[in-house]
């Protein structure tokens, strides 16, 4: 499964037209910063801005969007030209698949042709399809805007009810979340607190059913708007 990859150096520190801070200004880094500097700056700022640490939701999302803009894909030259021209982060497309379908068909998360199988199976939109994630939205919010019902409970990274398995693409997790390092390395993400930074990402949602997720689940009764199957 995909994990966050390192990046080459980028030119940083320019403002967009009208005095709007560039993504590099938001993270407080200069053009030419290496990948470790970019990631360290993101982690330091996102931790302070996280709502669980009495931070601002607006600032939290602004920092996320800035990081997403810088790490949108591996083509640094293209991104540099976009930022020099005053561009902004574009929306991202994510293909999704319900974990329950894997159990029904006998598929596995490690199947190389998993999503090709899903295409051939002509599954309903609730089980398989594509959503667009706009800048500032989490994966869960994008699903909800597409009238999809995905499991969730706390919406704050404190449980595994909204967990997804990242099969392809990059979705860097925030600093503060309940997942273990092993889970993150395996590609597990919390849809309530991540967003894609690469185009055409692929996720399997509803993986709260995995054995490793069970001890991190929260009962739906604790949250008034929780998905009804989160028992």
CORRA-V320128 format. One record per residue. N is the residue number from 1. RES is the residue in one small letter. PHI is phi in radians with two decimals (NA if undefined). Layout:
{{N,RES,PHI} {N,RES,PHI}}
This chain:
{{1,x,NA} {2,x,-1.31} {3,x,-2.25} {4,x,-1.16} {5,x,-1.80} {6,x,-1.27} {7,x,-2.27} {8,x,-1.40} {9,x,-1.18} {10,x,-2.34} {11,x,-1.40} {12,x,-2.29} {13,x,1.54} {14,x,-1.91} {15,x,-1.73} {16,x,-1.37} {17,x,-0.95} {18,x,1.44} {19,x,1.38} {20,x,-1.27} {21,x,-1.03} {22,x,-1.32} {23,x,-0.98} {24,x,-1.24} {25,x,-1.13} {26,x,-1.07} {27,x,-1.48} {28,x,1.24} {29,x,-2.14} {30,x,-1.74} {31,x,-1.04} {32,x,1.75} {33,x,-1.12} {34,x,-1.42} {35,x,-1.09} {36,x,-1.11} {37,x,-1.16} {38,x,-1.05} {39,x,-1.15} {40,x,-1.11} {41,x,-1.13} {42,x,-1.07} {43,x,-1.10} {44,x,-1.12} {45,x,-1.35} {46,x,-1.21} {47,x,-1.16} {48,x,-1.19} {49,x,-1.54} {50,x,-1.09} {51,x,-0.97} {52,x,-1.17} {53,x,-1.88} {54,x,1.12} {55,x,-1.51} {56,x,-1.62} {57,x,-1.07} {58,x,-1.09} {59,x,-1.20} {60,x,-1.00} {61,x,-1.24} {62,x,-1.12} {63,x,-1.19} {64,x,-1.03} {65,x,-1.10} {66,x,-1.12} {67,x,-1.13} {68,x,-1.09} {69,x,-1.12} {70,x,-1.35} {71,x,-1.89} {72,x,-1.03} {73,x,-2.78} {74,x,-1.50} {75,x,-1.60} {76,x,-1.11} {77,x,-1.10} {78,x,-1.11} {79,x,-1.14} {80,x,-1.07} {81,x,-1.09} {82,x,-1.10} {83,x,-1.20} {84,x,-1.11} {85,x,-1.57} {86,x,1.41} {87,x,-1.24} {88,x,-2.25} {89,x,-1.01} {90,x,-1.61} {91,x,-1.32} {92,x,-2.13} {93,x,-1.81} {94,x,-2.21} {95,x,-1.60} {96,x,-2.19} {97,x,-2.58} {98,x,-1.37} {99,x,-1.03} {100,x,-1.04} {101,x,-1.15} {102,x,-1.04} {103,x,-1.17} {104,x,-1.13} {105,x,-1.74} {106,x,1.32} {107,x,-1.54} {108,x,-2.19} {109,x,-1.08} {110,x,-1.62} {111,x,-1.16} {112,x,-1.13} {113,x,-1.84} {114,x,-0.98} {115,x,-1.34} {116,x,-1.18} {117,x,-1.09} {118,x,-1.11} {119,x,-1.06} {120,x,-1.26} {121,x,-1.41} {122,x,0.90} {123,x,-1.29} {124,x,-1.23} {125,x,-1.06} {126,x,-1.13} {127,x,-1.68} {128,x,-2.68} {129,x,2.96} {130,x,-2.35} {131,x,-2.23} {132,x,-1.84} {133,x,-1.84} {134,x,-1.47} {135,x,-0.94} {136,x,1.63} {137,x,-1.65} {138,x,-1.46} {139,x,-1.07} {140,x,-1.11} {141,x,-1.10} {142,x,-1.13} {143,x,-1.10} {144,x,-1.16} {145,x,-1.17} {146,x,-1.63} {147,x,1.09} {148,x,-1.80} {149,x,-1.91} {150,x,-1.82} {151,x,-1.10} {152,x,-2.86} {153,x,-2.52} {154,x,-1.41} {155,x,1.08} {156,x,-2.25} {157,x,1.36} {158,x,-1.81} {159,x,-2.64} {160,x,-1.87} {161,x,-1.03} {162,x,-1.75} {163,x,-1.08} {164,x,-2.25} {165,x,-1.84} {166,x,-1.44} {167,x,-1.61} {168,x,-2.62} {169,x,1.75} {170,x,-2.29} {171,x,-2.47} {172,x,-1.11} {173,x,-1.33} {174,x,-1.20} {175,x,-1.13} {176,x,-1.72} {177,x,-2.84} {178,x,-1.53} {179,x,-1.22} {180,x,-1.38} {181,x,-1.05} {182,x,-1.09} {183,x,-1.11} {184,x,-1.08} {185,x,-1.10} {186,x,-1.36} {187,x,1.76} {188,x,-1.31} {189,x,-2.35} {190,x,-1.81} {191,x,-1.12} {192,x,-1.32} {193,x,-2.35} {194,x,-2.20} {195,x,-2.58} {196,x,-1.24} {197,x,-2.09} {198,x,-2.33} {199,x,-1.28} {200,x,1.01} {201,x,-1.26} {202,x,-2.28} {203,x,-2.37} {204,x,-1.90} {205,x,-1.66} {206,x,1.29} {207,x,-1.42} {208,x,-1.01} {209,x,-1.35} {210,x,-1.10} {211,x,-0.92} {212,x,-1.16} {213,x,-1.52} {214,x,-1.04} {215,x,-1.27} {216,x,-1.77} {217,x,-1.28} {218,x,-2.05} {219,x,-1.21} {220,x,-1.05} {221,x,-1.11} {222,x,-1.40} {223,x,-2.36} {224,x,-1.04} {225,x,-1.88} {226,x,-1.20} {227,x,-1.09} {228,x,-1.08} {229,x,-1.56} {230,x,-1.37} {231,x,-1.58}}
